[in-house]
Amino acid sequence: MREEKKSDLHERFAFRNIRSEEGEQAAAIEQACFPPKEACTKKMMLKRAAKARELFLVAEDRRTGRIAGFLTGIATEEESFRDEFFLNADLHDHQGPNVMLLSLAVLPAYRGQGLAREIMRNYLKRERENGRRRVLLTCVESKVKMYEKMGFQDAKIANSSWGGNQWYEMSCVVNPFDEESLREGKS
């Protein structure tokens, strides 16, 4: 992404953690962006926003004060994605070295501007600075190339049947030094 475009996005949007009163807004965005069988329920979104606020990044439109898009996940020791992460925010481990991304949602009016990519770029940078090891996600086949452009790799069929779809698990190493230590048995 050109520096100019990135700068424009940062002028137009504030990238920050979710506020407690914004859980319902995030749930409405989720419902607008995902098919009913895949979308997080309002109740679950409120629980995620409360339980894992530090792993919830929103892009707030500075002109309207409303959320244009967000990315949310939970931290864990686990190294593979499973459907229970979507259903149980209590699986969140604040100290977990890995993050399981649960939702990247951008309202239709804000799409095509690079906002999803910029939300992800900010998220990965933040998690690197927080000492996380790896970020994982699942996506449908049509989104694999998009996530590859964001730095994710290893599109393999996931052990997931969420919403009745076939999913691909992808990961992004955010702390390559930690990965090297793991391979060498130093961690």
C-alpha positions as CSV (number, residue, x, y, z in Angstrom):
1,M,0.0,0.0,0.0
2,R,1.3,3.4,-0.9
3,E,2.3,5.6,2.1
4,E,0.0,8.3,0.8
5,K,-3.0,6.0,0.9
6,K,-2.1,4.6,4.3
7,S,-1.8,8.2,5.6
8,D,-5.2,9.0,4.1
9,L,-6.7,6.1,5.9
10,H,-5.2,7.2,9.2
11,E,-6.5,10.7,8.7
12,R,-10.0,9.4,8.0
13,F,-10.1,6.6,10.6
14,A,-9.0,6.1,14.2
15,F,-7.6,2.6,14.8
16,R,-8.1,1.6,18.4
17,N,-9.4,-1.0,20.8
18,I,-13.2,-1.3,21.1
19,R,-15.0,0.6,23.9
20,S,-17.4,-1.3,26.1
21,E,-20.4,0.5,24.8
22,E,-19.6,-0.4,21.2
23,G,-20.3,-4.2,21.4
24,E,-23.8,-3.8,20.0
25,Q,-22.4,-1.7,17.1
26,A,-19.9,-4.5,16.3
27,A,-22.6,-7.1,16.4
28,A,-24.7,-5.2,13.9
29,I,-21.7,-4.9,11.6
30,E,-21.0,-8.6,11.9
31,Q,-24.6,-9.3,11.0
32,A,-24.4,-7.0,7.9
33,C,-21.1,-8.6,6.7
34,F,-21.6,-12.3,7.2
35,P,-24.3,-14.8,6.2
36,P,-26.6,-15.7,9.1
37,K,-25.0,-19.1,9.6
38,E,-21.5,-17.6,10.0
39,A,-22.2,-14.4,11.8
40,C,-21.5,-14.0,15.5
41,T,-24.6,-13.5,17.7
42,K,-25.1,-10.3,19.5
43,K,-24.7,-12.1,22.8
44,M,-21.4,-13.7,21.8
45,M,-20.0,-10.4,20.3
46,L,-20.8,-8.6,23.6
47,K,-18.9,-11.3,25.5
48,R,-15.9,-11.2,23.1
49,A,-15.8,-7.4,23.4
50,A,-15.8,-7.7,27.2
51,K,-13.5,-10.7,27.6
52,A,-10.9,-9.9,24.9
53,R,-11.1,-6.2,24.5
54,E,-7.3,-5.9,23.9
55,L,-7.7,-8.2,20.8
56,F,-10.5,-6.2,19.3
57,L,-9.3,-3.5,16.9
58,V,-11.9,-1.1,15.3
59,A,-11.6,1.5,12.6
60,E,-13.7,4.5,13.7
61,D,-14.8,6.9,11.0
62,R,-13.6,10.2,12.4
63,R,-16.4,12.1,10.6
64,T,-19.2,10.1,12.0
65,G,-17.8,8.6,15.2
66,R,-19.1,5.2,14.1
67,I,-17.2,2.0,13.5
68,A,-16.6,1.3,9.8
69,G,-14.9,-2.1,10.4
70,F,-13.2,-4.2,12.9
71,L,-11.0,-7.2,13.6
72,T,-11.4,-9.4,16.6
73,G,-9.7,-12.5,18.0
74,I,-8.8,-14.4,21.1
75,A,-5.3,-15.4,22.4
76,T,-4.5,-19.0,23.2
77,E,-1.7,-21.5,23.7
78,E,-3.3,-23.7,21.0
79,E,-1.7,-23.8,17.5
80,S,-4.6,-24.9,15.4
81,F,-8.0,-23.3,14.8
82,R,-11.2,-25.0,16.1
83,D,-14.8,-24.0,16.0
84,E,-15.1,-23.6,19.7
85,F,-13.1,-20.4,19.5
86,F,-16.2,-18.8,17.8
87,L,-18.5,-20.0,20.6
88,N,-16.6,-19.6,23.8
89,A,-14.9,-16.4,24.7
90,D,-13.8,-18.0,28.0
91,L,-11.1,-19.8,25.9
92,H,-9.3,-16.5,25.7
93,D,-5.9,-16.6,27.5
94,H,-4.5,-13.1,27.9
95,Q,-1.0,-14.5,27.9
96,G,-1.5,-16.9,25.0
97,P,1.2,-16.6,22.4
98,N,-1.1,-17.2,19.4
99,V,-4.1,-15.3,18.3
100,M,-7.1,-16.9,16.6
101,L,-8.8,-14.3,14.4
102,L,-12.6,-14.6,14.6
103,S,-13.9,-11.8,12.4
104,L,-12.7,-9.2,10.0
105,A,-15.7,-7.1,9.0
106,V,-15.9,-3.9,7.0
107,L,-19.2,-2.3,6.2
108,P,-20.0,-2.3,2.5
109,A,-19.9,1.5,2.2
110,Y,-16.2,1.4,3.3
111,R,-15.0,-1.5,1.1
112,G,-12.6,-1.1,-1.8
113,Q,-10.5,1.6,-0.1
114,G,-7.9,-0.7,1.6
115,L,-9.5,-0.4,5.0
116,A,-9.5,-4.2,5.7
117,R,-5.9,-4.4,4.8
118,E,-5.0,-1.4,7.0
119,I,-7.0,-2.8,9.9
120,M,-5.0,-6.1,9.5
121,R,-1.7,-4.3,9.2
122,N,-2.3,-2.4,12.4
123,Y,-3.5,-5.5,14.2
124,L,-0.4,-7.6,13.2
125,K,1.9,-4.8,14.1
126,R,0.3,-4.4,17.5
127,E,0.4,-8.2,18.2
128,R,4.1,-8.3,17.2
129,E,4.7,-5.5,19.7
130,N,2.7,-7.5,22.3
131,G,5.0,-10.4,21.9
132,R,2.6,-12.8,20.2
133,R,4.0,-15.6,18.1
134,R,1.5,-16.3,15.4
135,V,-1.9,-15.2,14.2
136,L,-4.3,-17.7,12.6
137,L,-7.6,-17.5,10.8
138,T,-10.0,-19.5,8.8
139,C,-11.5,-18.2,5.6
140,V,-13.5,-19.5,2.6
141,E,-11.6,-20.3,-0.5
142,S,-12.5,-17.0,-2.3
143,K,-10.7,-15.1,0.5
144,V,-7.4,-17.0,0.4
145,K,-5.7,-14.7,-2.0
146,M,-6.8,-11.6,-0.1
147,Y,-5.2,-13.0,3.1
148,E,-2.1,-14.0,1.2
149,K,-1.7,-10.4,0.2
150,M,-1.9,-9.5,3.9
151,G,1.0,-11.8,4.8
152,F,-0.9,-15.1,5.7
153,Q,0.3,-18.4,4.3
154,D,-0.3,-22.2,4.4
155,A,-3.8,-22.3,3.1
156,K,-4.8,-25.8,4.1
157,I,-8.2,-27.2,4.6
158,A,-9.2,-26.4,8.2
159,N,-10.7,-28.7,10.8
160,S,-13.8,-26.5,10.8
161,S,-17.4,-26.8,9.7
162,W,-18.6,-23.4,10.9
163,G,-21.7,-22.3,9.1
164,G,-21.7,-25.5,7.0
165,N,-18.8,-24.3,4.8
166,Q,-15.4,-25.7,3.9
167,W,-12.7,-23.4,5.5
168,Y,-9.0,-22.9,4.9
169,E,-6.7,-22.3,7.9
170,M,-4.0,-19.7,7.3
171,S,-1.3,-18.3,9.6
172,C,1.0,-15.4,9.9
173,V,4.2,-15.5,12.0
174,V,4.3,-12.1,13.7
175,N,7.4,-12.8,15.8
176,P,9.9,-14.7,13.6
177,F,12.5,-14.7,16.3
178,D,10.2,-16.6,18.6
179,E,9.5,-19.2,15.8
180,E,13.2,-19.7,15.3
181,S,13.7,-20.3,19.0
182,L,10.9,-22.9,19.0
183,R,12.5,-24.8,16.1
184,E,15.8,-24.8,17.9
185,G,14.1,-26.0,21.1
186,K,15.1,-22.8,23.1
187,S,11.6,-21.8,24.1
